[in-house]
Amino acid sequence: MIEARNLSMHFGGRLVVDGISFTVEPGTVAGFLGPNGAGKTTTMRLLTGFLRPVSGTALICGHDIGRAPRAAQACFGYLPESATGFPNLTVREFLTYCGEARGVRGGALKAAIDRVCGRIALGPALETRMKELSKGWRQRAWLAQAILHDPPVLIMDEPTDGLDPNQKMQVRQLIREVAPEKAILLSTHILEEAEEVCNRAIIIAGGRIVADDAPANLADRRGRLGEAFHRLTTEPGAGAGRPA
């Protein structure tokens, strides 16, 4: 389970996350939607412990990310936005490093790498260095590390960014397959993606939640979220944050 309790964060005197609270239960795929600068990525970094809030608390599977970071981080897989790093490692070395860092070793690690590579067709890139990968292949490598230890929680920032249509379809199918047993929070700029794979939509604007409902309840008669998204994120008060 993912729980945000009144999370707030400011940068340079501007409040970019403003008292956000929500809970994502197992079996939920929550689309975290909002315009650029709304506070989505900052909120995800607060949930995962990469940033410390100025106020509020984040819990993963009941573990406070601030007070018990190791216990909390063992429970989730995180795919950052536009992930980079480890340029000189091959994909296999990168996944081995990530697995060992999470306590997965030996035969269990080899089996985990084989399993995730099969699920997202990463096998052809295993012996390629990270710096030599295209954006799409690199995104898949980082997705693989997020699911390598089969965590109960997934937090994914733009998981299909840089993927071609076939790869996007593959990742969306993976999300559908694992959704019944996991709590998933994913941000996306692609509203059609939220319509296809999410059973909940959390819309944020100006650092505040402006809607939290089933996509079907927010969609128009064609099942599209675009009209509601535009209205909710451009209404008065849905600006790009306020002074801290």
VEXRO-601037 format. One line per 5 residues: number of its first residue (from 1); for each residue x, y, z of N, C-alpha, C. Coordinates in steps of 0.001 Angstrom, whole numbers. Each point is the difference from the previous one (the first is absolute). Layout:
BEGIN
NUM) X/Y/Z/X/Y/Z/X/Y/Z | ... .
# end
This chain:
BEGIN
1) 837/-1194/0/-837/1194/0/879/1253/0 | -470/1020/-704/665/1301/-49/-887/994/744 | 603/758/889/-788/984/735/761/1323/86 | -626/1051/-473/522/1356/144/-870/722/1007 | 639/573/1009/-726/707/1054/441/1456/41 .
6) -799/852/-600/207/1445/72/1422/404/-407 | 491/-564/-1110/1349/299/-475/87/1405/-573 | 1046/723/396/268/1324/-555/1483/141/-277 | 306/765/-1053/1393/235/-375/83/1339/-707 | 1070/757/281/188/1243/-733/1428/102/-506 .
11) 151/721/-1099/1295/305/-591/67/1496/-255 | 1059/630/476/206/1415/-274/-1155/883/405 | -648/-341/1099/-1113/805/481/-1331/-295/-658 | -34/-972/-911/-1260/-360/-666/-460/-1368/471 | -1235/-87/460/-563/-1251/489/-434/-837/-1201 .
16) 722/-1083/-284/-282/-795/-1197/-829/-1242/312 | 8/-446/1244/-899/-1057/463/-680/549/1248 | -1319/46/-27/-739/800/985/-1006/-871/761 | 493/-716/1010/-896/-760/880/-700/-1157/-671 | 737/-781/-788/-605/-1098/-752/-196/-1234/890 .
21) -1184/-581/-80/-313/-1235/725/-766/-951/-914 | 405/-1245/-25/-746/-1046/-700/548/-1361/431 | -766/-1041/-275/416/-1375/274/-251/-834/-1250 | 975/-839/-339/-159/-931/-1123/86/-1411/563 | -1079/-732/-122/-95/-1355/548/454/-1035/-1030 .
26) 371/-1213/445/302/-1074/-948/-1174/-245/-946 | 315/-279/-1247/-1024/-193/-1009/-405/1278/-705 | 621/1122/382/-310/1301/-600/1139/449/-899 | -344/445/-1200/946/684/-872/-464/1451/-65 | 704/855/730/-392/1401/90/819/821/-981 .
31) -664/619/-945/671/918/-905/169/1339/681 | 1240/489/51/306/1282/639/184/1003/-1124 | -1009/838/-197/-83/829/-1190/79/1483/364 | 570/769/-908/64/1441/197/874/644/-1043 | -133/1309/-200/842/710/-968/1437/82/491 .
36) 893/424/-881/1393/201/398/72/987/1163 | 841/-329/978/162/876/1151/-1064/-135/1058 | -886/-996/-139/-1097/-149/957/453/-557/1344 | 1157/-707/14/488/-585/1241/7/-1514/10 | -236/-616/-1146/-76/-1465/-56/1334/-660/363 .
41) 1062/391/-709/1299/-622/233/495/286/1410 | -205/1216/484/415/318/1365/-732/-876/1007 | -1295/-199/-194/-760/-866/901/552/-1418/-12 | 318/-515/-1185/546/-1350/-88/1351/-97/710 | 804/1036/-112/1299/-4/673/-166/86/1512 .
46) -1046/642/462/-292/18/1433/-451/-1385/470 | -827/-644/-790/-490/-1329/365/1125/-1024/72 | 998/153/-856/1075/-986/-76/1204/354/874 | -34/1153/646/1092/369/891/1150/713/-665 | -105/319/-1272/1067/728/-686/-19/1486/379 .
51) -1146/475/487/-111/1330/579/-669/-126/1359 | 328/919/900/-646/39/1303/-997/1153/13 | -1235/-252/410/-1012/1062/-22/267/1054/1070 | -506/1204/-214/70/1016/1055/-1047/-300/1065 | -1032/-738/-392/-989/-478/960/-726/-1196/-597 .
56) -604/-794/864/-736/-1167/-455/829/-1269/64 | -648/-1106/-339/598/-1321/126/-375/-863/-1198 | 917/-864/-414/-271/-995/-1031/266/-1381/584 | -912/-921/-256/151/-1370/482/-138/-976/-1159 | 858/-1009/-9/-65/-1079/-980/-171/-1305/776 .
61) -1112/-678/-244/-319/-1246/716/99/203/1516 | -413/1164/457/-10/303/1413/1299/537/559 | 1066/34/-801/1304/482/452/164/1473/-346 | 345/805/978/233/1422/-191/1301/179/-782 | -73/627/-1181/1181/131/-857/1077/853/659 .
66) -384/896/899/985/830/686/649/-692/1177 | -777/-767/746/508/-639/1222/545/-1403/-238 | -523/-695/-987/452/-1371/-289/200/-160/-1500 | 964/748/-567/141/15/-1466/330/-1356/-603 | 837/-796/646/363/-1286/-582/-1196/-941/-73 .
71) -780/-39/1070/-1182/-867/0/-1001/454/-1053 | -176/1325/-134/-934/522/-994/491/-268/-1410 | 1292/277/-259/536/-139/-1351/78/-1448/-456 | 55/-932/945/-5/-1425/-367/-1346/-423/-580 | -1021/813/241/-1359/-371/-402/-429/567/-1340 .
76) 827/857/-611/-451/590/-1259/1068/-81/-1076 | -484/62/-1238/854/204/-1153/-284/1383/-538 | 1062/717/-375/-152/1387/-429/638/189/-1368 | -777/536/-907/502/380/-1322/4/1514/-78 | 1179/649/93/43/1466/-52/-305/518/-1398 .
81) -305/1280/-66/-208/656/-1290/1333/136/-726 | 15/-363/-1290/1196/138/-846/1244/-544/703 | -95/-1223/473/1070/-590/803/1285/-169/-811 | 1119/353/618/1313/-189/-607/964/-453/1094 | 1229/-322/-414/1016/-398/973/607/-1343/-343 .
86) 1083/-346/691/710/-1267/-180/400/-214/-1461 | 588/1002/-649/235/-70/-1447/912/-1123/-441 | 955/-409/834/983/-994/-429/-368/-1425/365 | -1127/-177/692/-464/-1348/317/-835/-548/-1156 | 128/-1291/-246/-947/-625/-913/-1346/-96/718 .
91) -1040/-255/-761/-1322/-142/608/7/-1134/1026 | 669/-1102/-322/65/-1113/956/720/430/1284 | 1093/734/-146/739/466/1175/-842/984/817 | -717/856/-702/-880/960/675/-1071/-726/807 | -656/-974/-603/-1046/-742/708/583/-824/1139 .
96) 1194/-534/-208/660/-752/1077/282/917/1179 | 514/1180/-289/278/973/1063/-1288/357/750 | -1071/291/-742/-1266/384/629/-565/-1146/835 | 101/-1222/-516/-507/-1144/744/776/-235/1281 | 1330/41/-94/819/-226/1188/-203/1093/1037 .
101) -219/1229/-463/-264/1099/930/-1287/-232/782 | -898/-811/-558/-1265/-302/670/22/-1363/679 | 1183/-614/52/135/-1264/700/-338/-1226/-815 | -119/143/-1317/-275/-1145/-879/1326/-441/-612 | 380/-1258/196/1313/-453/-447/-74/-1421/-560 .
106) 1102/-384/-622/165/-1376/-454/-1045/-435/-1008 | -472/-1237/169/-975/-560/-929/-1304/768/-18 | -394/543/1161/-1244/777/55/106/1259/-847 | 1180/607/-5/201/1207/-796/-11/-334/-1484 | 688/-1066/-386/4/-402/-1414/-1423/-286/-481 .
111) -777/-690/834/-1382/-316/-372/-837/1274/-116 | 247/964/899/-752/1252/-39/320/788/-1264 | 1286/39/-373/391/711/-1222/-621/-670/-1221 | 52/-1317/-43/-609/-722/-1118/-1499/276/-70 | -647/33/1152/-1446/197/39/-390/1375/-522 .
116) 648/1053/513/-402/1348/-418/386/275/-1453 | 1134/-554/-427/388/196/-1404/-981/-669/-938 | -548/-1143/418/-1015/-660/-800/-1288/798/-73 | -336/651/1100/-1264/722/48/24/1259/-843 | 1162/658/-112/54/1251/-757/963/-73/-1186 .
121) 344/-1237/-410/826/-229/-1191/1306/788/48 | 697/-79/1125/1246/741/176/1229/-840/-336 | -194/-1285/-209/1109/-920/-220/1029/436/-1027 | -403/508/-1174/992/369/-1016/974/1097/440 | -332/737/1057/856/1108/429/852/-334/1218 .
126) -71/-1211/495/641/-325/1272/1507/256/15 | 677/-217/-1105/1455/172/-20/425/1361/-559 | -966/890/-174/284/1343/-508/197/964/1153 | 970/915/-139/218/990/1042/-1153/1008/28 | -306/466/1179/-1119/922/168/155/1236/-877 .
131) 1222/521/-141/214/1220/-777/-204/-228/-1496 | -31/-1253/-433/-170/-305/-1418/-1455/-287/-368 | -881/19/977/-1403/-315/-252/-751/1207/-555 | -977/-265/-838/-929/1055/-398/-862/361/1203 | -731/1092/-108/-846/435/1110/-1015/-1071/375 .
136) -589/-641/-1013/-1005/-1022/263/567/-1207/733 | 1181/-483/-448/624/-1141/661/440/363/1414 | 514/1219/180/417/430/1333/-1197/66/947 | -1125/475/-516/-1213/67/819/-427/-1397/433 | 131/-960/-893/-364/-1371/358/946/-579/1045 .
141) 1286/354/-98/962/-484/1003/-352/540/1380 | -378/1268/64/-371/588/1279/-1331/-542/502 | -906/-307/-900/-1244/-654/411/304/-1383/577 | 948/-707/-621/369/-1333/484/510/53/1432 | 834/999/319/509/81/1374/-1120/290/1003 .
146) -1046/697/-453/-1096/333/914/-812/-1223/394 | -110/-969/-907/-825/-1181/287/833/-1232/320 | 1329/158/31/906/-1144/144/-263/-801/1272 | -257/677/1109/-188/-672/1290/-1471/-257/318 | -856/139/-1017/-1436/-275/121/-615/716/1204 .
151) 126/1328/66/-484/735/1172/-1521/128/1 | -585/197/1186/-1458/170/66/-473/1375/-440 | 929/955/-124/-340/1372/-390/870/408/-1181 | -617/634/-996/734/570/-1130/-331/1482/-102 | 1048/818/-114/-148/1440/-202/767/334/-1267 .
156) -719/413/-1040/603/149/-1317/-315/1372/-581 | 1063/716/-340/-123/1350/-546/186/-72/-1512 | -1089/147/-737/7/-86/-1466/609/-1324/-481 | -615/-1135/329/613/-1303/-304/155/-307/-1477 | -799/606/-872/116/-300/-1427/702/1106/-779 .
161) 629/931/702/718/1079/-671/1120/-563/-873 | 25/395/-1261/1056/-439/-903/-236/-1331/-675 | -1089/-671/308/-273/-1297/-596/-809/155/-1289 | 210/-927/-926/-792/26/-1220/-1376/-622/293 | -953/90/-928/-1354/-481/285/-62/-1460/449 .
166) 812/-875/-595/-17/-1398/405/535/-183/1415 | 1060/749/329/569/-84/1341/-968/557/1039 | -694/1074/-356/-1000/561/913/-1092/-1021/288 | -440/-686/-1029/-1032/-1010/174/472/-1109/936 | 1273/-378/-140/573/-1050/826/54/417/1472 .
171) 424/1231/252/86/488/1379/-1397/124/601 | -949/488/-766/-1362/117/516/-585/-1364/339 | 306/-1000/-816/-474/-1340/291/644/-542/1269 | 1285/291/195/677/-412/1225/-680/621/1217 | -327/1277/-83/-670/671/1116/-1329/-668/297 .
176) -759/-322/-1043/-1281/-681/205/199/-1354/681 | 1052/-720/-395/222/-1341/542/350/20/1484 | 805/971/413/441/26/1397/-947/791/892 | -927/751/-582/-855/908/760/-798/-670/1121 | -548/-1192/-184/-842/-563/1068/714/-197/1328 .
181) 1322/-128/-35/732/-318/1227/867/1147/494 | -32/1148/-665/881/1106/367/-760/1315/131 | 576/911/781/-462/1388/25/898/771/-954 | -584/614/-1021/780/642/-1063/-402/1465/-120 | 1007/857/12/-192/1418/-275/857/340/-1197 .
186) -615/483/-1066/776/360/-1184/-423/1353/-517 | 984/794/-352/-288/1290/-624/126/-166/-1505 | -786/743/-723/78/-37/-1449/-579/1283/-578 | 581/437/-1122/-566/1116/-746/-973/-503/-1064 | -83/-1319/-137/-843/-595/-1037/-1332/-394/638 .
191) -1029/810/-211/-1279/-269/644/-588/-1328/-449 | 250/-376/-1264/-498/-1283/-487/586/-1156/802 | 1224/167/481/633/-1040/818/-758/-169/1316 | -361/1108/614/-783/-63/1236/-1362/-634/-258 | -601/340/-1128/-1303/-579/-338/95/-1509/-173 .
196) 1129/-469/-528/150/-1426/-310/377/-846/1204 | 892/496/848/570/-884/1024/-348/376/1435 | -544/1196/232/-220/444/1373/-1460/-202/418 | -189/-409/1248/-1354/-65/542/-262/1142/975 | 952/929/28/-166/1198/833/832/1119/-614 .
201) -505/1211/72/723/1163/-519/106/1043/1101 | 1245/353/330/265/1082/948/570/1149/-824 | -734/1087/-87/423/1143/-811/501/1102/932 | 1180/513/-313/650/1010/830/258/1247/-834 | -187/1150/622/300/1282/-649/434/972/1082 .
206) 1057/740/-270/476/958/971/381/-613/1327 | 448/-1261/-28/430/-667/1220/-1117/-562/846 | -1229/87/-482/-1149/-499/758/-795/-1008/-825 | -632/-936/681/-877/-944/-678/-1315/694/-327 | -371/-48/-1286/-1247/643/-431/-1060/-1029/-379 .
211) 389/-1274/-119/-966/-1068/-251/622/-1330/393 | -811/-890/522/438/-1350/369/-1209/-905/-143 | -47/-734/-1121/-1212/-759/-306/338/-1075/-1022 | -945/-886/-253/145/-970/-1077/0/744/-1332 | 866/-403/-943/21/682/-1303/-1371/69/-660 .
216) -797/-1056/156/-1319/-15/-629/-892/1110/528 | 199/392/1256/-822/1053/587/440/1393/-426 | 1229/104/-509/517/1285/-452/-86/164/-1516 | -151/-1110/-702/54/22/-1464/-1271/554/-617 | 119/423/-1251/-1170/452/-746/-743/-1200/-573 .
221) -986/248/-837/-821/-1091/-526/774/-950/-890 | 1146/454/-509/849/-875/-819/1024/-757/830 | -46/199/1307/955/-665/875/1342/702/70 | 64/1278/-391/1256/742/-52/128/938/1208 | 1239/150/461/283/826/1167/398/1432/-356 .
226) 236/263/-1274/560/1284/-406/-795/1204/469 | -1318/-44/-139/-834/1151/359/79/282/1496 | -128/-1055/823/63/184/1451/1389/462/426 | 1036/-566/-608/1370/394/332/203/1490/-273 | -422/445/-1166/172/1407/-358/-759/899/965 .
231) -1240/-352/282/-816/841/888/598/56/1407 | 402/-1135/531/483/-59/1379/1359/654/189 | 816/-26/-1041/1358/532/143/152/1432/-491 | -1077/583/-528/58/1402/-446/-978/883/737 | -781/-560/933/-934/804/772/779/982/876 .
236) -619/1103/405/648/923/936/450/-726/1262 | 1234/252/403/544/-674/1181/844/-1210/-340 | -6/-418/-1292/793/-1158/-418/1296/452/-639 | 671/954/609/1226/558/-552/1203/-853/255 | 1189/556/-210/1241/-762/110/641/155/1370 .
241) -808/-97/1049/542/89/1357/-191/1402/553 | 178/99/1322/-173/1296/646/1182/252/908 | 168/1250/470/1122/282/882/-31/-862/1252 | 1173/-444/457/70/-842/1201/-175/866/1253 .
# end
